[in-house]
Structure formats: structure tokens, C-alpha cells
Amino acid sequence: MDHFVYREGRLHAEEVPIDTIAERVATPVYVYSSATLERHFRVFDAALAPLDRLTCFAVKANANRSVLATLARLGAGADVVSGGELGRALAAGIAPERIVFSGVGKTRAEMAQAMEAGIFQFNVESTAELVALDAVARAFGSPAPVALRINPDVESGTHEKIATGRRDTKFGIPWDEAMAAFALARRLPGIAVQGVDVHIGSQLTRLEPFATAFTRVAGLVHELRAAGHAIRTLDLGGGLGIPYDREGEEPPSPAEYGAMVHRLAEPLDCLLITEPGRLIAGNAGVLLSRVVHVKEAAGRRFIILDAGMNDLLRPALYGARHEIVPVVEPVADAPRTPADVVGPVCETADRFARDVPLPPLEAGDLVVLRSAGAYGASMASTYNGRDLVPEVLVRGREMAVVRERRDWRHFLSFEPPAPWLDLDKNAPEGSQ
Ligand code: LLP
């Protein structure tokens, strides 16, 4: 359920007519609904009640400060994967004790930054990372709180580019090396093991892969405890899918997911950590765009938008489908004819939809691409010299520009005419 609905023939974000946003901020622009963000967080978190839990929003899905602050006010923690995301989460008011740090390539500088901040948990993905973190933590003077991310070797059934649970991916410690990695962790004075972590992929539309992975991990928790490890946290990652369009699969509800998690996690008596991203933000945002031209060519109708793959990469990268709807509600019997909806970027991949039945659209008309609140703005670039897309947050009858549009002038200002440095004359300090 979301708060993007037609009222009197115009699409609204909560109480705000979407065309008003286009007039004030211009297009393309991401529009988020606070009420939808809040609702999704509450529904997901409540589905895990009454387990002792920490629901950490996966910042990579939507890193906007105001989005994070909206969730922080509801008690959300954060799952971060870089020093930048950690900085953003803290700036948005998420307490360090509610932050977990995931990712296979944390640098020593990022580890030190997170130690300094006092985060709740590092999710460590390899013995190499464990050894590096041990050194950083010892230099820092207190042990790093750690969960080891285990790769349970399961098929998650999602798109191959976002599946992480199979042993041939770069993610997690291989299942059969888990006990040895925990034994190593115990020997390292800079490491304080507290938990087990797993994340098998994103946009999962069936419960079974989760259940298989979580059952394996539950077994591991028993084994680890029997071997004398004090396992207090269980991090089950994110990954629960959302409905993207009418024809797409209907994923399990948070309640169904919660019931399954409850059954498996409750006997373990751990603090349950989850890292939902898409489920919270995906359907809380749309990408608002204007039709630039309608081009008829080779028997096809191309609707050319002012939004491109640099603004919303998912269709080009994953073949993802985002429902496209006009901002002015089409009359009930409007003819629908197939169209290709494309952007202005010079790549054939810059296509949002192929052969989708759409009502008549003309240059100047507004459309939205739905379900774009997760992995939309956070993956945007300025490719083709385009603006960095702005973001607007709506709250009831109010709107706020929560990220300003930035054009080429802004980016060019970081590119002075090459400030050449003669390295022979400018030797680093301390060298000959
Ligand atoms: N935790 C970890 C360790 C992750 O790697 C991810 C997502 C999440 C949590 C959040 O997963 P979610 O609940 O959002 O499914 N750009 C892709 C998705 C990449 C997901 C990467 N990891 C897309 O647009 O579909």
C-alpha cells in the first residue's frame, strides 16, 4: 500500500498534487511519501514483534538524509556499507548503537571510522577482513564487536546480479569454513564475536530460500554455542521483495515473513537484526518525469522522457520493470496502445519499458515511474553530462526539496584546469 493515488483526476503524493512538484522543482525528480515510508517501517518491524530486535534500514536503498531521519524517528537503525553511508546515517540522527556495517571490502580507514563512532556491529565477510579489523581495533584500544557473515549456499531465486547466497559469489564466509573462522575470531584479541549474519539476496519473491538459509544458520548458532561461542545476535539481512507491476510476482507479506522468522529465531534467544531496504523505501517513491517528444519510427511509438538511465538505472541494469502511469488520470475508456518508454541517454539500454500499453501521451505530459524509492536516486549518476536528479519529500500537504538539483556547472567546479604537480620538486615529507 502506498500514498500515490489519483484524486479528482490528478495523481497525488499524499495531499500534494504531483504536477505542483513538477512546476516548482522541474523534472525529472524523485518524490517520496513520508507516510508510506513510515507505514512500511512500522508494518515490517511489527511483523517481527515481540522478538527482541533491531531493524536496520539498508542505507544503500535510499541514502537521503531526510529519508533516513524519517526512519530514525521511528527507531530504525541502519545497515551501512561504506564510510560515506556511515557518515550519512549518523548525520541523519541514527545512533551508533543502532548501526551495523556490512560489505566485503571495508578499508582500514572505514574500520577506524566505525570504531571511532562506536557502531553496534561489524558484519565481517572473510578471515582476511577479520585479521585487518583485529589490527585496527587493537590500535584503537578496544575490541571490535563482530558478527561473521556466513554464505549458506542457497539459491535465492532472484535476478543473478542481486543474488548473494550461493557459494560462488564473493559474499560471506563459505559454509564449511564457518567453524574455523569463528575459532580464529576467538583467538584474535581485537575481535569480540557476538553474532552470526546472513543475507542471501534482494527482491526475493518466495519464502523458501529465506527459510532454508535461516534454518541452516540456526543450526550453526547451536553448533557455535556448543563450541563455547557466546552468540547473542542473529542478523538475517534484508531481501524481502516488493510488487513492482501488476504482472509481476506477488511476494510474501511482511506478516508471512515475520511468522517464519519468529518460528526459527525465537528458540535461539538472540537479538534479531534485520536489514530491509527495498521493502521500506521501494514503493514509497516515484520518479516524476516529463515527456520530451513522442517519436513514431519503424512502426513503433517511442515516448521519450526527460528522465534517463542515469536517473533510474534498474531497467537498464537488471531488466527491471517499473509501472509507468500518467499524472493526469486517463479517462476510463482511453485507448491504450503499445509504446516504448525511453530516456534521452545515448544508449539502447536507456529504455524503461518496451511495448507497454499506454494511453495517449504528448510532449509536455507528466508521467511517473512507480516503485522507484529504493535503488533509484541512490544509484543515480550524471552520465551524459546530465543533472544529478533532485529529491522531494512529501508530508501530508507539505513538500520539501531534500536534495537539490545539481547541474554540470557544479560538477565542473571540482575540475580545475589540471593543477600539475612536479613530483621531483614536491617529494612527500620525510623522503629524501
Ligand atoms: N543487507 C545487505 C548486506 C545487502 O547487501 C542488501 C542489499 C540489503 C541488506 C538490503 O536488501 P533489500 O532489503 O533492499 O533487498 N541495486 C539492486 C539491489 C542491490 C541490493 C544489494 N544489497 C536493485 O536495484 O535491485
Boltz pocket constraint, residues with backbone or C-beta under 6 A from the ligand:
constraints:
  - pocket:
      binder: B
      contacts: [[A, 58], [A, 60], [A, 61], [A, 79], [A, 102], [A, 103], [A, 162], [A, 199], [A, 201], [A, 202], [A, 203], [A, 237], [A, 238], [A, 239], [A, 240], [A, 275], [A, 276], [A, 277], [A, 278], [A, 279], [A, 314], [A, 318], [A, 374], [A, 375]]
      max_distance: 6.0
